[in-house]
């Protein structure tokens, strides 16, 4: 096995995740005309599979150079205007970052905070919308990477749609690993980053937009926008190129990753993540490691666990690394040194997780 791929087996942080071998193979791709036939053919291949992963037939998947978090700003400046009332679910650090971005951009934000390790319920969201009044959008973190919690997306989105609000979803650590069912759930904007379950290097922000979202963006002039202009990006995307110079290497990588996902079968990919996550949690239970999230909200892509009593998360991470070479992560925000996080998304199979469990047991 290529040493780079062997090394990737031991990268068990929640992102960047190991690169799929087919992705590694295309990274040295030479540059070509950015509006030439090869790029157009690549983007044409990307679109139908990316739609399938998001669960949309009529939506458009747009690809920007950027990280997943840049999707926070892109969604806001296209769909909203300063002063608009929005409600943001905050089940952890990344939900808090979404809310902070909205606040910094001048939106009137109502946060729905819950204990980290828990999820926002539909009743809590409904009450927040009623309390805030005239809510233009609801921002939902589907999978909270800081806590290993998957929120009830379908139920939360239904509450938002019943209130007439746009539904914007942070799917950074769920897209490509968990079903999103964008059309069935009435979601307007789904944002993610290539470095998670998409099995690609960082640097590509992936956003799937509903027809409604694109119509809103055409008339919404609340914010000036150039790079993040979804209308210009969608128009160029229809012709299978970018409105400016596209991130060619990132596009070639995503194309390779999507071909691999499609060959496996999208539903099979979701089932693999469910099976592996359950296997990993069962292994943690057997070695006496406690999980932060409540069982009804366990994530299939990332698990936040508690280090041994009296030991900080950073010290435990360092011990695991020194003993085994397996890389795990510490927490985020207020949980920075009180939880460790393990990624089990993207290019991963049971042997890697068994090796991780062995590494954790050895460090314990």
Secondary structure by P-SEA (a helix, b strand, c coil): ccaaaaaaccccccccccccaaaaaaccccccccccaaaaaaaaaaaaaaaaaaccccbbbbbccccccaaaaaaaaacccccbbbbbbbccaaaaaaaaaaaaaccccccccccccccccaaaaaaaaaaaccccbbbbcccccccccccaaaaaaaaaaaabbbbbbcccccccccccccccccccbbbbbccccccccccbbbbbbcaaaaaaaacccccccccccaaaaaaaaaacccccccaaaaaaaaaaaaaaaaaacaaaaaaaaaaaaaaaaaaaaaaccccccccccccccbbbbbccccccaaaaaaaaaaaccbbbbbbcccccccbbbbbccccccaaaaaaaaaaaaaac
